[in-house]
Amino acid sequence: MTRTVAVVGAGAAGLVVARELLREGLDVAVFEKSARTGGTWAYNPRADADPLGSDPASPGAVHGSLYASLRTNLPRELMGFSDFPMTGRVFAGDARAFPGHREVLAFLDAFAEESGVLERVRLRAEVLRVAPLGGHGERWAVAWRGEDGEVAEEVFDAVVVCNGHWTVPQVAKIRGMGASGMDIALEISHVAKEVHIASRYSEDRLGKVELHNNIWMHREVDCIQDDGKIRFSEGSAVAADIILYCTGYYYHFPFLDLDGLTVDDNRVGPLYKHIFPPKYAPNLSFVGLPMKTIIFQSVELESKWVAAVLSGRATLPSEEDMMAAVREHYRHMEEAGRPKRHTHVILPNWEEHMNWLADQVGEPRLEAWRLEMLEKAVRCALSLDERYRDRWEQEDNSGTSALKHSLGSK
Ligand code: FAD
């Protein structure tokens, strides 16, 4: 009998998971709580009364995590799927190497439609509870609320969680800024007298930024002093009118309450290779948790592996062996002095991780140009040079001409 799988979320991860599950002959239902597919990339200008999301229980505490002017921080070559690239085709009239968010959304719309996934998506269907039937989740009960407000329950053989992790903001605890913070700081510098960036990427470039008259780099925020000034950990202090947090988001699974699976200091665990909780594997999995990697390609490989495991084409190690691998991963992190909250940050081991996934599903290993391009894109994103995206198009990027040629790109 055909196995049934529920996918929670119809963002990039949920869409590509559904495509891979269908390819493996599984019966798929994708639950999406919003009115459209595309997840993060569906820009929504609305804000709400709880902008900091201080009440995580409030539905949709932050409606959207994109800002109006957002352009991708990775070039098109690194944002498509293996047989559905973003190169060689323009989806919403924005052919730039680093397109705006509408182009990515249109790309995902085309993917959902042309892959046949769209007809499997139930829109305005919010998953409220996912509960195992049987001690190790041999089957799963999924309770969901439809557009009419009615709550229904259905049983599936497996559930893949793809609910994203860009809605519940982290405030105050982690104090540095990442790539989005740099983008936003640059934009603000056009209207602010002074912009002071507290960043864990500041290292050797503290002080005034050469390219700009009104931007300063600092180490992380140490504290707000009694006199109201913000003190940075290198010792300097400034009086600011506005403090803008660009400090990331928490993993949050309000519909899961499972014995032995926790989110602790942003570590979702235990998870084998960031995907399978050993106790409930293979019928419960998570796709899209890794950060600081080539996200679209990573979710595609994760999806292929989950689909192959669920169809029986690939097998997982025993529960004990998976647990041992998780413990080993934690031990390595500790030895390297990496904080728990970075458990799913794949950098700097993205090559090893992606190649490991590729090996599981018989896909080709990562091409060298992709890694070079990713490393260059990350360097550019942190450079505080506003023109890097447009300049990129004029440059010959790390041997990618051959690739562009082979993809028939512009
Ligand atoms: P999401 O896109 O968040 O999708 C999750 C979906 O699950 C949503 O549609 C949500 O409504 C749904 N959902 C949640 N809970 C439920 C529920 N209970 N029931 C039903 N549905 C539910 N990546 C890049 O590759 N390049 C970039 O340049 C880039 N820039 C970014 C800039 C910003 C500001 C942000 C926030 C992210 C950026 N990313 C970028 C990362 C981006 O999030 C990923 O590209 C990708 O969109 C993640 O997809 P996802 O499916 O994992 O999550």
Residues whose N, C-alpha, C, O or C-beta is under 5 A from the ligand:
A	BS01	FAD	V8 G9 A10 G11 A12 A13 G14 F31 E32 K33 S34 G38 G39 T40 W41 S65 L66 R71 T72 N73 L74 A125 E126 V127 C162 N163 G164 H165 W166 S180 V287 G288 I295 F296
